[in-house]
Amino acid sequence: MTDTRPLALITGASAGIGYELARQFAEHGYDLVVNAEDERLESAARSLRETGARVRSVRADLRTREGVERLLAAVEGLTVDVAALNAGVGRGGAFVDTDPADDQAVIDLNVTATVRLAKPLLRAMVARGAGRIAFTSSVASMMPGPFQPVYNASKSFVQSFAEALREEVRDTGVTITSFMPGATETDFFRRAGMADDTRMGASKKDDPAQVAEQAFTAIVKGERKSVTGSLKAKAMGAAGKVLPDGVKAAAHRKLAEPGTGKDDAGTEGGT
C-alpha cells in the first residue's frame, strides 16, 4: 500500500461483481485489499495488479468469526478510504427442505459478517471524518422470496442496515451507499443450487462489469442507494416500490420455485 493512492477494501472479490468492482477502483487510482474464501482469489489479485494497483489478497471465510478477524487484522493500521462489503451467498429451495446449515451460512455471511466488519471500519472512518462504505444489497431486498426466503430476508436486513447507518453518520463526512443488482451472471445461482432448475437461474442475466461500473459511480458520488444493471433490473426496482408484498411474493415464486426453469430457459427474470 502507498501513502499517495487511496485504499479500497473489497470482499467477495475473486469473481463476479466483487472482482469487477475491485477492477473499477484499481483503474481509478486505488490500491486494493481484496478478500474471498476460494482459491481463485490469487488469480484475481494477479489480474488486478496488471492495472498498476498494489493489491493485497486476504483469503478468509467470512462466515466464521476467525475469517472476519483475519481480514480486519490485515487492514489494521491502514487507512481504508472505501470498504465495499460485497461478499454474499444464497440458497434456493423450499424452506422445509433446505439444510439448516445452509440457511445459517447465508445468515453468517450476508448478515453477521457484514455487521462485524462494518463496525470497526465505520468507527475508524467516523473518527477521521472521511470514508465511504458500500453494501451490496439486491432488488431481492424489496420483496418476499418464496423458495429463497432466507436470502431475500438477509438482503432486506442489509438494505435497512445501510440506510440506518447513513442517517447516523450523515454529519460526519462518511457516506454509506447500498447498491441493488438484479440477476447477474455470476456463480451465485450455481452455488445456490438454482442454476438449471429455476426460471431465475436459467434466465438471461446482467453483466457484472456493468453492475460494478454503475455501483462504483454511486459509491464515489456518495449516493444513498442505486439499482444497478440493466433496464430490466431498474424496472424491477421501480416495481418493487409500488407493488403489494403478496403480488411480489407470487411473482418471485414463479421465478425461484424448483422445476420452473425447464420450460423457460430463454426467458428473462430474476432478482
C-alpha positions as CSV (number, residue, x, y, z in Angstrom):
1,M,0.0,0.0,0.0
2,T,1.2,3.5,-0.7
3,D,0.8,6.9,1.0
4,T,-0.3,8.6,-2.2
5,R,-3.0,6.3,-3.5
6,P,-6.3,5.8,-1.7
7,L,-7.2,2.3,-0.5
8,A,-10.3,0.2,-1.2
9,L,-11.3,-3.0,0.6
10,I,-13.5,-5.3,-1.4
11,T,-14.9,-8.5,-0.1
12,G,-16.1,-11.3,-2.4
13,A,-13.6,-10.2,-4.9
14,S,-12.4,-13.4,-6.6
15,A,-15.1,-13.2,-9.3
16,G,-18.3,-11.7,-10.4
17,I,-19.4,-8.3,-9.1
18,G,-16.8,-8.1,-6.5
19,Y,-13.9,-8.7,-8.9
20,E,-15.3,-6.2,-11.4
21,L,-15.8,-3.6,-8.6
22,A,-12.2,-4.1,-7.5
23,R,-11.2,-3.5,-11.1
24,Q,-13.1,-0.3,-11.2
25,F,-11.3,1.0,-8.1
26,A,-7.9,-0.1,-9.4
27,E,-8.5,1.6,-12.7
28,H,-9.4,4.8,-11.0
29,G,-6.2,5.0,-8.9
30,Y,-6.9,3.0,-5.8
31,D,-4.7,0.3,-4.2
32,L,-6.7,-2.7,-3.0
33,V,-7.2,-5.2,-0.2
34,V,-9.3,-8.0,-1.7
35,N,-10.9,-10.9,0.1
36,A,-12.6,-14.1,-0.8
37,E,-12.6,-17.6,0.6
38,D,-11.9,-19.6,-2.6
39,E,-8.7,-20.4,-4.5
40,R,-9.5,-18.1,-7.3
41,L,-8.5,-15.1,-5.2
42,E,-4.8,-15.2,-6.1
43,S,-5.5,-15.3,-9.8
44,A,-7.9,-12.3,-9.4
45,A,-5.3,-10.4,-7.4
46,R,-2.6,-11.0,-10.1
47,S,-5.0,-9.8,-12.8
48,L,-5.8,-6.7,-10.7
49,R,-2.1,-5.9,-10.3
50,E,-1.9,-5.5,-14.1
51,T,-3.7,-2.2,-13.7
52,G,-0.8,-0.8,-11.7
53,A,-2.5,-1.0,-8.4
54,R,-0.9,-2.5,-5.4
55,V,-3.0,-5.4,-4.3
56,R,-3.0,-7.4,-1.0
57,S,-5.1,-10.5,-1.1
58,V,-6.6,-12.0,2.1
59,R,-8.1,-15.4,1.8
60,A,-10.6,-15.8,4.6
61,D,-14.0,-17.3,5.0
62,L,-16.1,-14.5,6.4
63,R,-18.8,-17.0,7.5
64,T,-16.6,-17.6,10.5
65,R,-15.5,-15.2,13.3
66,E,-11.9,-16.3,12.6
67,G,-12.2,-15.2,9.0
68,V,-13.6,-11.8,9.9
69,E,-10.8,-11.3,12.4
70,R,-8.2,-12.3,9.8
71,L,-9.4,-9.7,7.4
72,L,-9.7,-7.0,10.0
73,A,-6.1,-7.8,11.1
74,A,-4.9,-7.4,7.5
75,V,-6.1,-3.8,7.4
76,E,-5.2,-2.8,10.9
77,G,-3.1,0.3,10.8
78,L,-4.1,1.1,7.2
79,T,-6.4,3.9,6.2
80,V,-9.3,2.3,4.4
81,D,-10.9,5.0,2.2
82,V,-13.6,2.8,0.8
83,A,-14.9,-0.5,2.1
84,A,-17.2,-2.4,-0.3
85,L,-18.9,-5.2,1.7
86,N,-19.9,-7.3,-1.2
87,A,-19.5,-11.0,-0.2
88,G,-22.7,-12.9,-0.1
89,V,-24.3,-16.3,-0.7
90,G,-27.7,-17.7,-1.4
91,R,-29.6,-20.9,-1.1
92,G,-32.6,-21.9,-3.2
93,G,-35.4,-24.3,-2.4
94,A,-38.4,-24.7,-0.1
95,F,-37.5,-23.7,3.5
96,V,-38.9,-27.0,4.8
97,D,-36.5,-28.9,2.6
98,T,-33.2,-26.9,2.8
99,D,-30.4,-27.9,5.2
100,P,-30.4,-25.7,8.3
101,A,-26.6,-25.4,8.0
102,D,-27.1,-23.8,4.5
103,D,-29.6,-21.4,5.9
104,Q,-27.2,-20.5,8.7
105,A,-24.4,-20.0,6.2
106,V,-26.5,-17.3,4.4
107,I,-27.1,-15.5,7.6
108,D,-23.5,-15.8,8.8
109,L,-22.1,-14.3,5.6
110,N,-24.8,-11.9,4.4
111,V,-25.8,-10.6,7.9
112,T,-23.4,-11.4,10.7
113,A,-20.1,-10.8,8.8
114,T,-21.5,-7.6,7.3
115,V,-22.2,-6.3,10.8
116,R,-18.9,-7.5,12.3
117,L,-16.9,-5.8,9.5
118,A,-18.9,-2.6,9.3
119,K,-18.5,-1.6,12.9
120,P,-14.7,-1.2,13.2
121,L,-14.4,0.1,9.6
122,L,-17.1,2.7,10.3
123,R,-15.7,3.7,13.6
124,A,-12.3,4.4,12.0
125,M,-13.9,6.5,9.3
126,V,-16.0,8.5,11.6
127,A,-13.0,9.2,13.9
128,R,-11.1,10.8,11.0
129,G,-14.2,12.4,9.4
130,A,-13.9,10.7,6.0
131,G,-14.6,7.5,4.2
132,R,-17.1,5.5,2.2
133,I,-18.8,2.2,3.0
134,A,-20.8,0.4,0.3
135,F,-23.1,-2.6,0.8
136,T,-24.1,-5.0,-1.9
137,S,-27.8,-5.2,-1.4
138,S,-30.2,-6.6,-4.1
139,V,-33.5,-5.9,-5.7
140,A,-34.5,-9.0,-3.8
141,S,-34.3,-6.8,-0.6
142,M,-37.6,-5.3,-1.8
143,M,-39.7,-8.4,-2.0
144,P,-40.5,-11.6,0.0
145,G,-38.6,-14.5,-1.5
146,P,-40.5,-17.8,-1.7
147,F,-38.0,-20.6,-2.4
148,Q,-35.3,-18.2,-1.5
149,P,-36.7,-17.0,1.9
150,V,-33.5,-16.6,3.9
151,Y,-31.5,-14.9,1.2
152,N,-34.2,-12.3,0.4
153,A,-34.6,-11.6,4.1
154,S,-30.9,-11.3,4.5
155,K,-30.8,-8.6,1.8
156,S,-33.7,-6.8,3.4
157,F,-31.5,-6.7,6.5
158,V,-28.6,-5.3,4.6
159,Q,-30.7,-2.7,2.9
160,S,-32.3,-1.5,6.2
161,F,-28.9,-1.6,8.0
162,A,-27.2,0.5,5.3
163,E,-29.9,3.2,5.3
164,A,-30.0,3.4,9.1
165,L,-26.2,3.8,9.2
166,R,-26.4,6.5,6.6
167,E,-28.7,8.5,8.8
168,E,-26.5,8.0,11.8
169,V,-23.3,9.3,10.1
170,R,-24.8,12.0,7.9
171,D,-22.9,14.8,9.5
172,T,-19.6,13.0,9.9
173,G,-18.0,13.2,6.4
174,V,-18.6,9.5,5.9
175,T,-21.0,8.2,3.2
176,I,-23.0,5.0,3.1
177,T,-24.2,3.6,-0.2
178,S,-26.2,0.4,-0.9
179,F,-26.3,-0.8,-4.5
180,M,-29.0,-3.2,-5.6
181,P,-28.3,-5.5,-8.6
182,G,-30.8,-7.8,-10.2
183,A,-29.9,-11.2,-11.5
184,T,-26.3,-11.1,-12.6
185,E,-24.1,-13.5,-14.5
186,T,-22.0,-14.8,-11.5
187,D,-21.5,-18.0,-9.6
188,F,-24.4,-17.1,-7.3
189,F,-27.1,-19.3,-8.9
190,R,-24.8,-22.3,-9.2
191,R,-23.7,-22.0,-5.6
192,A,-27.4,-21.5,-4.5
193,G,-28.5,-24.7,-6.3
194,M,-30.7,-22.7,-8.7
195,A,-28.7,-22.7,-11.9
196,D,-30.7,-25.1,-14.1
197,D,-33.9,-25.9,-12.3
198,T,-35.4,-22.5,-11.8
199,R,-36.6,-19.9,-14.3
200,M,-34.5,-17.3,-12.4
201,G,-31.4,-19.4,-12.8
202,A,-31.9,-20.3,-16.5
203,S,-32.8,-16.7,-17.5
204,K,-30.6,-14.1,-19.2
205,K,-28.6,-12.1,-16.6
206,D,-26.9,-8.8,-16.3
207,D,-23.2,-8.3,-17.0
208,P,-21.3,-8.0,-13.7
209,A,-19.0,-5.4,-15.3
210,Q,-22.0,-3.2,-16.0
211,V,-23.3,-3.6,-12.5
212,A,-19.9,-2.8,-11.0
213,E,-19.4,0.3,-13.1
214,Q,-22.7,1.7,-12.0
215,A,-22.0,0.8,-8.4
216,F,-18.6,2.5,-8.5
217,T,-20.2,5.7,-9.8
218,A,-22.8,5.6,-7.0
219,I,-20.2,4.9,-4.3
220,V,-17.8,7.7,-5.3
221,K,-20.8,10.2,-5.6
222,G,-21.9,9.2,-2.2
223,E,-25.4,8.2,-3.3
224,R,-27.8,6.7,-0.8
225,K,-28.8,3.7,-2.9
226,S,-28.8,2.7,-6.6
227,V,-30.4,-0.1,-8.6
228,T,-27.6,-1.3,-10.8
229,G,-27.5,-3.2,-14.0
230,S,-29.8,-3.4,-17.0
231,L,-33.1,-1.6,-17.7
232,K,-34.8,-4.8,-16.6
233,A,-33.2,-4.6,-13.2
234,K,-34.1,-1.0,-12.9
235,A,-37.7,-1.8,-13.8
236,M,-37.9,-4.5,-11.2
237,G,-36.6,-1.9,-8.7
238,A,-39.2,0.5,-9.6
239,A,-41.9,-2.1,-9.4
240,G,-40.7,-3.2,-6.0
241,K,-41.5,0.3,-4.6
242,V,-45.2,0.1,-5.5
243,L,-46.4,-3.5,-5.8
244,P,-48.0,-5.1,-2.7
245,D,-45.9,-7.8,-1.0
246,G,-48.4,-10.5,-1.9
247,V,-48.0,-9.7,-5.6
248,K,-44.3,-9.6,-5.3
249,A,-44.2,-12.9,-3.4
250,A,-46.3,-14.6,-6.1
251,A,-44.1,-13.3,-8.9
252,H,-40.9,-14.4,-7.1
253,R,-42.3,-17.9,-6.7
254,K,-42.7,-18.2,-10.5
255,L,-39.0,-17.4,-10.8
256,A,-37.5,-19.3,-8.0
257,E,-39.6,-22.5,-7.5
258,P,-37.7,-25.7,-8.5
259,G,-38.9,-27.0,-11.8
260,T,-39.7,-23.6,-13.3
261,G,-36.5,-23.5,-15.4
262,K,-37.3,-26.5,-17.6
263,D,-39.7,-24.7,-19.9
264,D,-38.4,-21.1,-19.6
265,A,-34.7,-21.3,-20.2
266,G,-34.9,-18.5,-22.8
267,T,-37.0,-16.0,-20.7
268,E,-35.8,-13.2,-18.7
269,G,-36.3,-12.7,-15.0
270,G,-34.5,-12.8,-11.6
271,T,-33.6,-10.9,-8.5
